[in-house]
């Protein structure tokens, strides 16, 4: 996969340069508009400062910005042991040098993403809705997909895309607001404005309005191939493509909308949380391939290797393929494994079957957010755990199952 890693590094560099040029053009137009004729270089200087700040932020703190914007909470192994076990397994399968930090987003919509500057500093975030709906095989598929992004260096590319495209939108928004609330009065006081001032004003307004669209086009310049490659990686890591296929169907079928998703963060998720199915323009500008197509490719695999994915992709789409030639050398022959339902007692967390592991995941994530919310947990002898909210007024609580009275300290 080194060909794809090198391509992502080239795209990251081109993305930074393209964003810098766009910011400078905007800065020049705003400088001429607000400062008068000859002030364009000052606007460029401001744009360069914005670009440098956002680039440094994206390089050193971009992953933390994305996690904060998404409302993600960092968790420890004792908080969600099943999730941690799955991430540990997939880290070993992917051959990563370090296990990513694990985060959970308190949102009923099932989804997940990975972020970070490099594999050594990467993080993977999943929603509480994902943990409540997926069984262990499906969760493995999703985590395998996200760790595929980490191994392929997609996370660095999307980190720059999210933060720097946001810089374009910020500068355009500030400029437009300045025009609406003070630009006219400022412009009327300029000397020698005339027709040239009007032309500059029109150019500045057009650029400011088109900036969000241009930011969107930056995402479209990033090939959808990265999602197919991550799907293929997940199939190889888990040796069970059906797990990811089933997970994708569940995520796509969910009626809930991700609360914290924005245009800057949406392309990072395994399924676009802002997708508008059925609209031609939405499909044409989608940052992710169609779910039905991804599922068809996964279910058409005859083995658990990149060559099998390449063959299935060609049969499902009629296209040449998405796997780099370097990944197909000496590849092939890995067989598919059965799912947990047919694996008997194999696997620590899967021994009780997919449904049992799904209930365990749901209970663990609920307990984690109860603790985050300041709830007290009082175990009762009957097996019930009472969850007492922080604003509970009484000094005693009654177990709803057995009626035993407990003191609330």
C-alpha beads as a LAMMPS data file, in Angstrom:
LAMMPS data file: protein, C-alpha beads

409 atoms
408 bonds

1 atom types
1 bond types

-500.0 500.0 xlo xhi
-500.0 500.0 ylo yhi
-500.0 500.0 zlo zhi

Masses

1 110.0

Atoms # bond

1 1 1 0.000 0.000 0.000
2 1 1 3.013 2.309 -0.120
3 1 1 1.847 3.696 -3.478
4 1 1 -1.367 4.960 -1.885
5 1 1 0.511 6.331 1.138
6 1 1 2.832 8.298 -1.153
7 1 1 -0.157 9.557 -3.164
8 1 1 -1.856 10.767 0.018
9 1 1 1.271 12.672 1.024
10 1 1 1.349 14.382 -2.387
11 1 1 -2.327 15.263 -2.057
12 1 1 -1.736 16.705 1.405
13 1 1 0.979 19.002 0.025
14 1 1 -1.155 20.055 -2.951
15 1 1 -4.094 20.679 -0.628
16 1 1 -2.061 23.042 1.550
17 1 1 -0.773 24.939 -1.504
18 1 1 -4.217 25.195 -3.128
19 1 1 -5.768 26.447 0.106
20 1 1 -2.973 29.002 0.536
21 1 1 -3.537 30.369 -2.967
22 1 1 -7.285 30.619 -2.452
23 1 1 -6.848 32.397 0.874
24 1 1 -4.406 34.857 -0.706
25 1 1 -6.807 35.669 -3.540
26 1 1 -9.568 36.281 -1.014
27 1 1 -7.226 38.353 1.136
28 1 1 -6.174 40.501 -1.823
29 1 1 -9.794 41.168 -2.828
30 1 1 -10.832 42.030 0.738
31 1 1 -7.752 44.254 1.172
32 1 1 -8.631 46.229 -1.934
33 1 1 -12.281 46.440 -0.888
34 1 1 -11.842 47.507 2.746
35 1 1 -8.521 49.365 2.573
36 1 1 -8.812 51.089 -0.765
37 1 1 -6.785 50.876 -3.935
38 1 1 -3.285 49.512 -3.347
39 1 1 -4.179 47.772 -0.077
40 1 1 -4.380 44.307 -1.614
41 1 1 -0.920 43.233 -0.346
42 1 1 -2.027 43.968 3.218
43 1 1 -4.995 41.695 2.709
44 1 1 -2.655 39.020 1.351
45 1 1 -0.516 39.397 4.481
46 1 1 -3.558 38.826 6.676
47 1 1 -4.522 35.783 4.594
48 1 1 -0.984 34.386 4.904
49 1 1 -1.176 34.748 8.685
50 1 1 -4.547 32.936 8.723
51 1 1 -3.135 30.209 6.510
52 1 1 -0.034 29.738 8.656
53 1 1 -2.055 29.629 11.872
54 1 1 -4.563 27.120 10.491
55 1 1 -1.788 24.979 8.981
56 1 1 0.073 24.879 12.295
57 1 1 -3.174 24.103 14.118
58 1 1 -3.997 21.298 11.698
59 1 1 -0.486 19.847 12.017
60 1 1 -0.101 19.997 15.779
61 1 1 -3.674 20.112 17.146
62 1 1 -5.925 19.303 14.196
63 1 1 -6.905 15.900 15.562
64 1 1 -7.873 17.418 18.914
65 1 1 -9.897 20.100 17.139
66 1 1 -11.807 17.446 15.193
67 1 1 -12.443 15.387 18.314
68 1 1 -13.596 18.448 20.269
69 1 1 -15.921 19.601 17.473
70 1 1 -17.416 16.105 17.342
71 1 1 -18.046 16.037 21.107
72 1 1 -15.814 12.999 21.618
73 1 1 -14.865 11.710 25.091
74 1 1 -11.649 9.769 25.643
75 1 1 -12.194 6.395 27.303
76 1 1 -9.976 3.929 29.117
77 1 1 -9.925 0.165 28.918
78 1 1 -11.788 -0.230 32.206
79 1 1 -14.589 1.960 30.815
80 1 1 -15.298 -0.056 27.649
81 1 1 -13.284 -3.305 27.722
82 1 1 -15.075 -4.902 24.751
83 1 1 -14.379 -1.908 22.517
84 1 1 -10.760 -1.804 23.665
85 1 1 -10.298 -5.508 22.963
86 1 1 -11.581 -5.032 19.414
87 1 1 -9.284 -2.036 18.820
88 1 1 -6.323 -4.011 20.203
89 1 1 -7.093 -6.945 17.891
90 1 1 -7.379 -4.730 14.826
91 1 1 -4.202 -2.829 15.750
92 1 1 -2.272 -6.100 15.703
93 1 1 -3.932 -7.202 12.465
94 1 1 -3.100 -3.874 10.803
95 1 1 0.494 -3.959 12.003
96 1 1 0.308 -0.455 13.462
97 1 1 3.176 0.673 15.719
98 1 1 0.804 1.870 18.459
99 1 1 -2.807 1.347 19.419
100 1 1 -4.861 4.475 18.639
101 1 1 -6.480 6.419 21.456
102 1 1 -10.149 5.503 21.798
103 1 1 -12.981 8.046 21.977
104 1 1 -16.769 7.772 22.240
105 1 1 -19.315 10.335 21.044
106 1 1 -22.598 10.444 22.960
107 1 1 -24.930 10.344 19.968
108 1 1 -27.646 7.804 19.054
109 1 1 -26.701 7.887 15.360
110 1 1 -24.285 5.021 14.582
111 1 1 -21.025 6.187 12.971
112 1 1 -17.246 6.304 13.454
113 1 1 -14.119 8.068 12.237
114 1 1 -10.341 8.085 12.688
115 1 1 -8.085 11.113 12.935
116 1 1 -4.501 12.042 13.711
117 1 1 -1.292 13.258 12.118
118 1 1 0.390 9.852 11.911
119 1 1 -0.202 6.287 13.185
120 1 1 1.740 6.967 16.388
121 1 1 -0.638 9.783 17.372
122 1 1 -3.881 8.505 15.833
123 1 1 -7.286 8.240 17.459
124 1 1 -10.463 6.379 16.605
125 1 1 -13.892 7.650 17.669
126 1 1 -17.206 5.768 17.647
127 1 1 -20.675 6.930 18.611
128 1 1 -22.665 5.435 21.463
129 1 1 -25.329 4.555 18.900
130 1 1 -22.816 2.399 17.043
131 1 1 -21.900 0.489 20.196
132 1 1 -25.561 -0.077 21.056
133 1 1 -26.478 -1.484 17.620
134 1 1 -23.529 -3.506 16.365
135 1 1 -22.436 -6.947 17.441
136 1 1 -18.773 -7.787 17.825
137 1 1 -18.211 -8.937 14.231
138 1 1 -19.750 -5.733 12.892
139 1 1 -17.764 -3.601 15.315
140 1 1 -14.580 -5.356 14.193
141 1 1 -15.413 -4.447 10.609
142 1 1 -15.925 -0.768 11.445
143 1 1 -12.760 -0.538 13.570
144 1 1 -10.823 -2.414 10.870
145 1 1 -12.032 0.150 8.312
146 1 1 -10.900 3.081 10.474
147 1 1 -7.523 1.485 11.196
148 1 1 -7.194 0.954 7.447
149 1 1 -7.447 4.736 7.071
150 1 1 -4.728 5.110 9.698
151 1 1 -2.382 2.637 8.041
152 1 1 -2.949 4.168 4.589
153 1 1 -2.253 7.713 5.959
154 1 1 -5.752 8.880 4.957
155 1 1 -6.091 10.526 8.358
156 1 1 -3.384 13.081 7.611
157 1 1 -5.027 13.969 4.312
158 1 1 -8.492 14.410 5.840
159 1 1 -7.080 16.353 8.774
160 1 1 -5.673 18.999 6.449
161 1 1 -8.854 18.966 4.365
162 1 1 -11.102 19.582 7.356
163 1 1 -9.112 22.322 9.086
164 1 1 -7.896 24.207 6.016
165 1 1 -11.212 24.140 4.193
166 1 1 -12.669 25.558 7.391
167 1 1 -10.173 28.438 7.149
168 1 1 -11.549 29.337 3.717
169 1 1 -15.087 29.439 5.028
170 1 1 -14.092 31.523 8.071
171 1 1 -12.305 34.162 5.999
172 1 1 -15.179 34.356 3.526
173 1 1 -17.751 34.681 6.315
174 1 1 -15.809 37.453 8.068
175 1 1 -15.397 39.334 4.804
176 1 1 -19.070 39.090 3.883
177 1 1 -20.208 40.273 7.288
178 1 1 -17.829 43.213 7.054
179 1 1 -19.319 44.140 3.684
180 1 1 -22.918 43.959 4.868
181 1 1 -22.381 45.894 8.103
182 1 1 -19.618 48.353 7.264
183 1 1 -18.300 47.907 3.771
184 1 1 -20.616 50.394 2.069
185 1 1 -19.782 53.262 4.409
186 1 1 -16.088 52.509 4.282
187 1 1 -16.135 52.345 0.507
188 1 1 -17.909 55.683 0.136
189 1 1 -15.107 57.443 2.012
190 1 1 -12.388 56.168 -0.280
191 1 1 -10.750 58.573 -2.651
192 1 1 -10.609 57.755 -6.343
193 1 1 -12.981 54.831 -6.080
194 1 1 -15.057 55.184 -9.226
195 1 1 -15.790 52.212 -11.407
196 1 1 -12.726 50.285 -10.228
197 1 1 -14.040 50.256 -6.665
198 1 1 -17.316 48.821 -7.869
199 1 1 -15.540 46.117 -9.851
200 1 1 -13.408 45.206 -6.832
201 1 1 -16.528 45.041 -4.680
202 1 1 -18.228 42.668 -7.114
203 1 1 -15.137 40.441 -7.299
204 1 1 -14.812 40.335 -3.511
205 1 1 -18.483 39.459 -3.043
206 1 1 -18.386 36.742 -5.719
207 1 1 -15.245 35.199 -4.224
208 1 1 -16.715 35.284 -0.716
209 1 1 -19.925 33.598 -1.863
210 1 1 -18.079 30.957 -3.888
211 1 1 -15.570 30.180 -1.127
212 1 1 -17.735 27.528 0.628
213 1 1 -18.325 25.846 -2.736
214 1 1 -14.608 25.894 -3.471
215 1 1 -13.982 24.384 -0.044
216 1 1 -16.413 21.628 -0.963
217 1 1 -14.591 21.034 -4.240
218 1 1 -11.378 20.512 -2.286
219 1 1 -13.039 17.490 -0.704
220 1 1 -14.167 16.262 -4.096
221 1 1 -10.571 16.455 -5.280
222 1 1 -9.820 13.731 -2.745
223 1 1 -10.598 10.441 -4.445
224 1 1 -13.332 8.151 -3.136
225 1 1 -10.763 5.420 -3.602
226 1 1 -9.687 5.876 0.009
227 1 1 -13.033 4.472 1.242
228 1 1 -12.757 1.388 -0.965
229 1 1 -9.180 0.833 0.205
230 1 1 -10.254 1.093 3.846
231 1 1 -13.079 -1.414 3.193
232 1 1 -10.581 -3.794 1.604
233 1 1 -8.221 -3.349 4.554
234 1 1 -11.022 -4.160 7.009
235 1 1 -11.869 -7.342 5.093
236 1 1 -8.224 -8.426 5.239
237 1 1 -7.759 -7.552 8.924
238 1 1 -10.936 -9.320 10.085
239 1 1 -11.062 -12.072 7.435
240 1 1 -14.839 -11.568 7.649
241 1 1 -16.143 -9.047 5.043
242 1 1 -19.741 -9.750 6.081
243 1 1 -19.117 -7.981 9.399
244 1 1 -18.370 -4.639 7.738
245 1 1 -21.071 -5.143 5.101
246 1 1 -23.719 -5.689 7.775
247 1 1 -22.426 -2.722 9.797
248 1 1 -22.608 -0.401 6.774
249 1 1 -26.220 -1.421 6.167
250 1 1 -27.159 -0.738 9.790
251 1 1 -25.436 2.651 9.799
252 1 1 -27.023 3.714 6.505
253 1 1 -30.483 2.566 7.603
254 1 1 -30.417 4.520 10.857
255 1 1 -33.033 7.318 10.971
256 1 1 -31.027 9.381 13.489
257 1 1 -28.892 12.293 12.324
258 1 1 -25.475 12.899 13.842
259 1 1 -25.853 16.027 15.984
260 1 1 -22.267 17.309 15.847
261 1 1 -21.539 16.579 12.186
262 1 1 -20.408 19.518 10.040
263 1 1 -19.253 19.886 6.455
264 1 1 -15.697 19.958 7.772
265 1 1 -15.971 16.660 9.686
266 1 1 -18.533 14.719 7.615
267 1 1 -16.028 13.230 5.107
268 1 1 -14.079 11.671 7.981
269 1 1 -16.918 9.350 9.018
270 1 1 -17.298 5.808 7.717
271 1 1 -20.722 6.803 6.314
272 1 1 -21.369 10.443 5.388
273 1 1 -23.747 11.729 8.129
274 1 1 -24.901 14.611 5.910
275 1 1 -25.676 12.524 2.832
276 1 1 -28.929 13.334 1.061
277 1 1 -30.075 10.194 -0.693
278 1 1 -32.121 10.591 -3.841
279 1 1 -30.852 14.024 -4.880
280 1 1 -28.846 13.988 -8.079
281 1 1 -26.550 16.843 -7.037
282 1 1 -25.955 15.241 -3.643
283 1 1 -24.944 11.967 -5.293
284 1 1 -22.697 13.767 -7.777
285 1 1 -20.836 15.639 -5.042
286 1 1 -20.750 12.811 -2.480
287 1 1 -17.486 12.272 -0.632
288 1 1 -18.262 8.566 -0.074
289 1 1 -19.111 5.788 -2.554
290 1 1 -22.704 4.439 -2.502
291 1 1 -23.320 2.122 0.443
292 1 1 -25.043 -0.486 -1.745
293 1 1 -21.976 -0.652 -3.961
294 1 1 -19.575 -1.011 -1.038
295 1 1 -21.712 -3.781 0.463
296 1 1 -21.966 -5.605 -2.874
297 1 1 -18.201 -5.612 -3.273
298 1 1 -17.629 -6.919 0.255
299 1 1 -20.196 -9.709 -0.087
300 1 1 -18.772 -10.741 -3.435
301 1 1 -15.347 -11.531 -2.010
302 1 1 -14.273 -15.163 -2.302
303 1 1 -11.338 -14.765 0.075
304 1 1 -9.920 -12.467 2.726
305 1 1 -7.194 -10.778 0.679
306 1 1 -6.707 -7.718 -1.523
307 1 1 -6.793 -9.759 -4.711
308 1 1 -10.258 -11.096 -3.825
309 1 1 -11.458 -7.540 -3.125
310 1 1 -10.048 -6.343 -6.450
311 1 1 -11.846 -9.105 -8.343
312 1 1 -15.120 -8.480 -6.520
313 1 1 -14.827 -4.734 -7.125
314 1 1 -14.388 -5.312 -10.867
315 1 1 -17.385 -7.658 -11.015
316 1 1 -19.617 -5.337 -8.955
317 1 1 -18.754 -2.035 -10.634
318 1 1 -17.261 -2.931 -14.009
319 1 1 -14.338 -0.646 -13.203
320 1 1 -10.659 -1.550 -13.361
321 1 1 -9.941 -1.682 -9.637
322 1 1 -8.758 0.333 -6.654
323 1 1 -5.955 -1.723 -5.082
324 1 1 -2.393 -0.553 -5.919
325 1 1 -0.247 -3.055 -7.759
326 1 1 2.204 -3.193 -4.850
327 1 1 -0.513 -4.566 -2.562
328 1 1 -1.393 -7.358 -5.019
329 1 1 2.115 -8.794 -5.242
330 1 1 2.319 -12.175 -3.519
331 1 1 -1.252 -11.626 -2.295
332 1 1 -4.007 -14.215 -2.348
333 1 1 -5.053 -17.428 -0.708
334 1 1 -6.316 -16.114 2.647
335 1 1 -9.592 -17.799 3.478
336 1 1 -12.688 -16.288 5.038
337 1 1 -13.471 -17.137 8.652
338 1 1 -16.939 -17.911 10.031
339 1 1 -18.798 -15.303 12.064
340 1 1 -19.039 -15.371 15.826
341 1 1 -22.407 -17.111 15.673
342 1 1 -20.719 -20.109 14.129
343 1 1 -17.496 -19.928 16.038
344 1 1 -18.653 -21.766 19.120
345 1 1 -16.737 -20.684 22.211
346 1 1 -13.899 -19.072 20.246
347 1 1 -13.031 -15.507 21.223
348 1 1 -13.131 -14.020 24.697
349 1 1 -15.976 -11.528 24.261
350 1 1 -17.797 -13.483 21.554
351 1 1 -18.240 -16.692 23.517
352 1 1 -21.848 -15.940 24.368
353 1 1 -22.669 -15.063 20.750
354 1 1 -23.227 -11.798 18.886
355 1 1 -26.363 -10.777 20.762
356 1 1 -24.730 -11.208 24.158
357 1 1 -21.706 -9.132 23.100
358 1 1 -24.036 -6.473 21.706
359 1 1 -25.869 -6.236 25.052
360 1 1 -22.513 -6.044 26.854
361 1 1 -21.362 -3.183 24.629
362 1 1 -24.624 -1.308 25.152
363 1 1 -24.449 -1.715 28.933
364 1 1 -20.817 -0.598 29.080
365 1 1 -21.415 2.562 27.051
366 1 1 -24.490 3.434 29.111
367 1 1 -22.521 3.022 32.349
368 1 1 -19.698 5.175 30.991
369 1 1 -21.953 8.124 30.178
370 1 1 -23.836 7.756 33.453
371 1 1 -20.508 8.191 35.221
372 1 1 -19.607 11.135 32.996
373 1 1 -22.931 12.716 33.936
374 1 1 -22.205 12.461 37.660
375 1 1 -24.636 9.607 38.369
376 1 1 -24.004 7.442 41.446
377 1 1 -24.252 3.704 40.934
378 1 1 -25.564 1.669 43.856
379 1 1 -25.481 -2.129 43.408
380 1 1 -28.399 -4.011 44.947
381 1 1 -28.233 -7.579 46.251
382 1 1 -30.840 -8.607 43.671
383 1 1 -28.424 -7.774 40.828
384 1 1 -29.920 -4.423 39.882
385 1 1 -27.653 -1.374 39.730
386 1 1 -29.437 1.832 40.789
387 1 1 -28.316 4.923 38.869
388 1 1 -28.869 8.030 40.993
389 1 1 -28.790 11.402 39.172
390 1 1 -26.641 14.197 40.670
391 1 1 -29.715 16.340 41.453
392 1 1 -31.491 13.543 43.376
393 1 1 -33.014 15.198 46.494
394 1 1 -33.862 12.258 48.735
395 1 1 -31.408 10.548 51.098
396 1 1 -32.820 7.123 50.217
397 1 1 -33.594 5.239 46.990
398 1 1 -35.812 2.183 46.516
399 1 1 -34.774 -0.635 44.219
400 1 1 -37.513 -0.961 41.564
401 1 1 -36.916 -4.705 41.289
402 1 1 -36.894 -6.003 44.863
403 1 1 -38.041 -2.958 46.877
404 1 1 -34.944 -2.757 49.056
405 1 1 -34.184 0.704 50.416
406 1 1 -30.667 2.055 49.929
407 1 1 -29.019 5.051 51.557
408 1 1 -27.786 7.685 49.110
409 1 1 -24.640 9.162 50.638

Bonds

1 1 1 2
2 1 2 3
3 1 3 4
4 1 4 5
5 1 5 6
6 1 6 7
7 1 7 8
8 1 8 9
9 1 9 10
10 1 10 11
11 1 11 12
12 1 12 13
13 1 13 14
14 1 14 15
15 1 15 16
16 1 16 17
17 1 17 18
18 1 18 19
19 1 19 20
20 1 20 21
21 1 21 22
22 1 22 23
23 1 23 24
24 1 24 25
25 1 25 26
26 1 26 27
27 1 27 28
28 1 28 29
29 1 29 30
30 1 30 31
31 1 31 32
32 1 32 33
33 1 33 34
34 1 34 35
35 1 35 36
36 1 36 37
37 1 37 38
38 1 38 39
39 1 39 40
40 1 40 41
41 1 41 42
42 1 42 43
43 1 43 44
44 1 44 45
45 1 45 46
46 1 46 47
47 1 47 48
48 1 48 49
49 1 49 50
50 1 50 51
51 1 51 52
52 1 52 53
53 1 53 54
54 1 54 55
55 1 55 56
56 1 56 57
57 1 57 58
58 1 58 59
59 1 59 60
60 1 60 61
61 1 61 62
62 1 62 63
63 1 63 64
64 1 64 65
65 1 65 66
66 1 66 67
67 1 67 68
68 1 68 69
69 1 69 70
70 1 70 71
71 1 71 72
72 1 72 73
73 1 73 74
74 1 74 75
75 1 75 76
76 1 76 77
77 1 77 78
78 1 78 79
79 1 79 80
80 1 80 81
81 1 81 82
82 1 82 83
83 1 83 84
84 1 84 85
85 1 85 86
86 1 86 87
87 1 87 88
88 1 88 89
89 1 89 90
90 1 90 91
91 1 91 92
92 1 92 93
93 1 93 94
94 1 94 95
95 1 95 96
96 1 96 97
97 1 97 98
98 1 98 99
99 1 99 100
100 1 100 101
101 1 101 102
102 1 102 103
103 1 103 104
104 1 104 105
105 1 105 106
106 1 106 107
107 1 107 108
108 1 108 109
109 1 109 110
110 1 110 111
111 1 111 112
112 1 112 113
113 1 113 114
114 1 114 115
115 1 115 116
116 1 116 117
117 1 117 118
118 1 118 119
119 1 119 120
120 1 120 121
121 1 121 122
122 1 122 123
123 1 123 124
124 1 124 125
125 1 125 126
126 1 126 127
127 1 127 128
128 1 128 129
129 1 129 130
130 1 130 131
131 1 131 132
132 1 132 133
133 1 133 134
134 1 134 135
135 1 135 136
136 1 136 137
137 1 137 138
138 1 138 139
139 1 139 140
140 1 140 141
141 1 141 142
142 1 142 143
143 1 143 144
144 1 144 145
145 1 145 146
146 1 146 147
147 1 147 148
148 1 148 149
149 1 149 150
150 1 150 151
151 1 151 152
152 1 152 153
153 1 153 154
154 1 154 155
155 1 155 156
156 1 156 157
157 1 157 158
158 1 158 159
159 1 159 160
160 1 160 161
161 1 161 162
162 1 162 163
163 1 163 164
164 1 164 165
165 1 165 166
166 1 166 167
167 1 167 168
168 1 168 169
169 1 169 170
170 1 170 171
171 1 171 172
172 1 172 173
173 1 173 174
174 1 174 175
175 1 175 176
176 1 176 177
177 1 177 178
178 1 178 179
179 1 179 180
180 1 180 181
181 1 181 182
182 1 182 183
183 1 183 184
184 1 184 185
185 1 185 186
186 1 186 187
187 1 187 188
188 1 188 189
189 1 189 190
190 1 190 191
191 1 191 192
192 1 192 193
193 1 193 194
194 1 194 195
195 1 195 196
196 1 196 197
197 1 197 198
198 1 198 199
199 1 199 200
200 1 200 201
201 1 201 202
202 1 202 203
203 1 203 204
204 1 204 205
205 1 205 206
206 1 206 207
207 1 207 208
208 1 208 209
209 1 209 210
210 1 210 211
211 1 211 212
212 1 212 213
213 1 213 214
214 1 214 215
215 1 215 216
216 1 216 217
217 1 217 218
218 1 218 219
219 1 219 220
220 1 220 221
221 1 221 222
222 1 222 223
223 1 223 224
224 1 224 225
225 1 225 226
226 1 226 227
227 1 227 228
228 1 228 229
229 1 229 230
230 1 230 231
231 1 231 232
232 1 232 233
233 1 233 234
234 1 234 235
235 1 235 236
236 1 236 237
237 1 237 238
238 1 238 239
239 1 239 240
240 1 240 241
241 1 241 242
242 1 242 243
243 1 243 244
244 1 244 245
245 1 245 246
246 1 246 247
247 1 247 248
248 1 248 249
249 1 249 250
250 1 250 251
251 1 251 252
252 1 252 253
253 1 253 254
254 1 254 255
255 1 255 256
256 1 256 257
257 1 257 258
258 1 258 259
259 1 259 260
260 1 260 261
261 1 261 262
262 1 262 263
263 1 263 264
264 1 264 265
265 1 265 266
266 1 266 267
267 1 267 268
268 1 268 269
269 1 269 270
270 1 270 271
271 1 271 272
272 1 272 273
273 1 273 274
274 1 274 275
275 1 275 276
276 1 276 277
277 1 277 278
278 1 278 279
279 1 279 280
280 1 280 281
281 1 281 282
282 1 282 283
283 1 283 284
284 1 284 285
285 1 285 286
286 1 286 287
287 1 287 288
288 1 288 289
289 1 289 290
290 1 290 291
291 1 291 292
292 1 292 293
293 1 293 294
294 1 294 295
295 1 295 296
296 1 296 297
297 1 297 298
298 1 298 299
299 1 299 300
300 1 300 301
301 1 301 302
302 1 302 303
303 1 303 304
304 1 304 305
305 1 305 306
306 1 306 307
307 1 307 308
308 1 308 309
309 1 309 310
310 1 310 311
311 1 311 312
312 1 312 313
313 1 313 314
314 1 314 315
315 1 315 316
316 1 316 317
317 1 317 318
318 1 318 319
319 1 319 320
320 1 320 321
321 1 321 322
322 1 322 323
323 1 323 324
324 1 324 325
325 1 325 326
326 1 326 327
327 1 327 328
328 1 328 329
329 1 329 330
330 1 330 331
331 1 331 332
332 1 332 333
333 1 333 334
334 1 334 335
335 1 335 336
336 1 336 337
337 1 337 338
338 1 338 339
339 1 339 340
340 1 340 341
341 1 341 342
342 1 342 343
343 1 343 344
344 1 344 345
345 1 345 346
346 1 346 347
347 1 347 348
348 1 348 349
349 1 349 350
350 1 350 351
351 1 351 352
352 1 352 353
353 1 353 354
354 1 354 355
355 1 355 356
356 1 356 357
357 1 357 358
358 1 358 359
359 1 359 360
360 1 360 361
361 1 361 362
362 1 362 363
363 1 363 364
364 1 364 365
365 1 365 366
366 1 366 367
367 1 367 368
368 1 368 369
369 1 369 370
370 1 370 371
371 1 371 372
372 1 372 373
373 1 373 374
374 1 374 375
375 1 375 376
376 1 376 377
377 1 377 378
378 1 378 379
379 1 379 380
380 1 380 381
381 1 381 382
382 1 382 383
383 1 383 384
384 1 384 385
385 1 385 386
386 1 386 387
387 1 387 388
388 1 388 389
389 1 389 390
390 1 390 391
391 1 391 392
392 1 392 393
393 1 393 394
394 1 394 395
395 1 395 396
396 1 396 397
397 1 397 398
398 1 398 399
399 1 399 400
400 1 400 401
401 1 401 402
402 1 402 403
403 1 403 404
404 1 404 405
405 1 405 406
406 1 406 407
407 1 407 408
408 1 408 409
